[in-house]
Amino acid sequence: MSTLSLSRREMGLTMTYKEHGDDVIEIDALLRRQEEAWAKDAVEFADTFTADADFVAVNGELISGRDKIVASLQEGFTTFMAGTRMSSPSERAIRFPLPNFAVMITSGVGIIRPGEDSVREEALSIQTRTAIRQEGRWLFTTFHNSRMWS
């Protein structure tokens, strides 16, 4: 099993991780797509998931299937999450238990409210995503979000 763990500062550096370097780049690109689509485009955000993905929201709600993920996010993006931004993680680790299967854990992630510059400490999360490679392309197939407690 291979593991790669980088801090936010290190994520911008050229990677020399040979065994899964291209895979790490592709999976990181999925995460960036989620950050960019947050609160703007529920379809674009959900397109980073497989059609049968499972998504566990920070409140514990289980949302199964890309279409239901879109519907739930769209409702949030037009109401209580309108105008928010998704922060980049302060840390992230990626492991490859199998060649076409990856586990990504991000921490220090959160939603930045309108008029604020950073995530409130009580709103910081740790998130676990699993990704699979289908037809040569990486997609997340599970997501779990929970609060970080100090």
N, C-alpha and C positions, 0 to 999 in steps of 0.2 A: 504494500500500500504506500502511495506517495502522498506527501503533505507539503503544502506551500503556505506560509503565513507571512503576511506583509503588513506593515503599518501604513497609514495614509501617506506618509512621506515617501515610503519605499515604493508605493504603487505606481508612481510616475516614472520610476527608473526602468531602464532596459532590463528585461528579464534574461537570465541565463539558465533558467530551469528547463533543461533539455527534453526530458521525457514527455512532458505535457505542456510545453511552452505555448504552442498554438492554441491548445484547448483552453488554457488559462486566459489567453487574450480574448477568445470568443466568449467565454463565460463572463468575464469582466465587462465585455461589450453589452451583454444582456442586462447586467446590472445598471450600466450607464443608460441604456434605453429606458429602463424603469424610472430612473431618476429624472430623465428628461421629459417623460410622458406624464409624470405624476401631476394630478389635479388639472391636467389639460386634455388628455386623450385616453379614456378608459380602454378603448380598443387597442391602441398602440401598446399600452402597458400590458394588457392581457395577452397580446400576441407574443410575449416572451415565454408563455406557458404552453404546454401540450394541451390538446383539446380536452383531455380527461383529468387535468390537474386538480389537486386538492390544495386549498388556500385556507390557512387558519389565521384569522384576523387577531389583532391584539386583544380584543374582547373575548376571544375564545370561540367565536363563530366559525364553523366549518362551511366553506363554500366549495362545492364540487363542480368542476367543469368550467371551461373557458367562458362560455356564454353567461353563466351565472356570476363569474368573476367580473365580467364587463358590466353586467347590470348592477351589481353591488357597488363597484367603484364609481360608476356613472352617477348613481344616486348620491354617493358621498361627495363627489367632485362638484355637484351642483348645489350642495347644501353645506354641511358642517366642515367639509374639507376644501371648500372653494378658496382659491387664492393662496393655498399652502404650497410649500416646497418640500421635497424629500431630500434630506441631507445625505451626503456621502458617508460611508462608514469610517470610523476612526481606526478600525482593525478589521481584517478579513482573513480567513483561512480557506483553502480549497484542498480537498482530498479526493483521490481517485481510487476507490476500492476495486473498481473494474474499469477496463479501458473505455467503455462508453457510458460510464456512470460517475458522477461527481457530487460531492457534498460541499456546499459553501456555507460558512458561518460568518456573518457580519455582526459587529457590535458597535455601539455608539451611534446607531442610526436613529433618526426620528423625523418628525414633521415640524417644519419651521412655519410658524403662524404668520399671517400678514402683519407687517410692521415690526417684526422681530428679526434679529440677525443670526440667531442660533437656536438650537433645540433646547427647550427647558430641561433641566436635569431630570426631573421626575417623568419626562416623556421619552427618555432614551430607551431604545430597544436592542435586543439581540435577536437576530433572525437566522433561521436555518432554511436553506433551499437545497433541493436535490435537482440535479440536471441530468438529462439523458441525451445521447446523440442519436437522432433519428434521421435517416436519409442524409447523412453527412452534416447535419446541423444540430447545434446544441439548443435545448429548450429546458426551462424549469418545469418539473413535474409535481413538486410539492413545495410549499412555503409555510413556515410557522413563525409567527411574530409574538414575542413576549417582552415585557418590561424588564429592564435591568435594575437590580436592587443593590445598593451599596452595603 
